[in-house]
Amino acid sequence: MSPTQRSLAVLRERYPLVQVVERYIPQARKRIDLYGIADILCVSESEIVAVQTTSASNVAARVSKLTESPALPILRKAGVKILVHGWRKNAKGRWTLREVDLS
């Protein structure tokens, strides 16, 4: 299971609307995130959440990428919650989530 699939499972328990918004461009063999920062978009009656998901070892790089994005201040001002999900296996071999809130 990919980090995106793991995040989808967690987010579907929290939010009624959850959608992958990252696109794959086959000709370029490249993935494009929504506004350059979001793999997943979640919506409830009270909030909108944009989630970037990755492995735990890449969380710092993703946080840097998002904080440098010109889209981040606009999304924050609009009230969009911004999360980075980092996944790793613990000592027992179970997947654990590290969630960083950049809102």
N, C-alpha and C positions, 0 to 999 in steps of 0.2 A: 504494500500500500504506500502511496506517495504522501509527502507532507500535506499536499492539497486535500487528498482524500481523508486524511486524519482530521484536518481542520474542519472539513465539511461535516463530518460526523459530530464533532463537538458543537459546531455552530447551529446545526439543525435542531439540537436540543434547546438552544437559547432563543432562536429567532424563527418566526413563521415563514419568512421569505429569505432564502439563501441561494445565491447564484454564482457560478464561476464566471468571471468577467475577463480573464486572461485569454488572449487569442493566440493561436499558433498559425504562423505564416509559413506554409510548406515550401514555397519557392525560396525563401530566405533562410529556412530552417531556424526560425527565431520565434520566441514567445514575446508577446506585447501585453504589458499590464495596463489596466484601465488607469488613465492619467499618469502612467509610468510608475504607479505605486501599489495598485490593488490587484490581487489574484481573485479575491472573493468579495462580493458585496452582500450585506445582510440588511434587512429592513424589518422593523417592527412598528407598532403604532407610535412609539415614542422616540425612536432613534434610527439613524442610518450608520452602519459600520462598514469600513473598508479594511480588509485584512490582507496583509502580505504574509505568505507562508513559506517556510524554508526549514533547513536542518538547524539544530541548535548551534552548530559551529559557524553558521553564516548569519546569525542574528545581528551581530555588531555591524557587519557589512550592509545588511538591509536597513538597519536603523540609520546609518550614515547616508545611504542612497535616498531614503525618504526625507531626511532632514535637509538635504540639499535640493530637493525637488521644488520647483516653483509652484507646483500644485498644492503642496502641503498647507501653506498659510491660507490659501483660498478655501480648501476643504475644512480646515479648522474653524475659520470664520463662519462658514455655513453650518457649523454644528455637527459635522461628520466626525464620528469617533474613528480613530486610526489605530489599528493594532498590528503588531508583528507577532506571528506564531512561529516558535522554534521548537522542533521535535528532536528528541534523542531517546535512546534506550537507557534505562537505569540499570543498576547492578543486577536486578532480578530479570532483566531482559524485557521489561515492559516499557512501552512507549510513554514518555512524559512530555507534557507541554509547558513551555516557558512562554508567557504572554507579556509583551511589552506594549504599554499604552503610550502612544505619541500624541494624544489629543490635546 
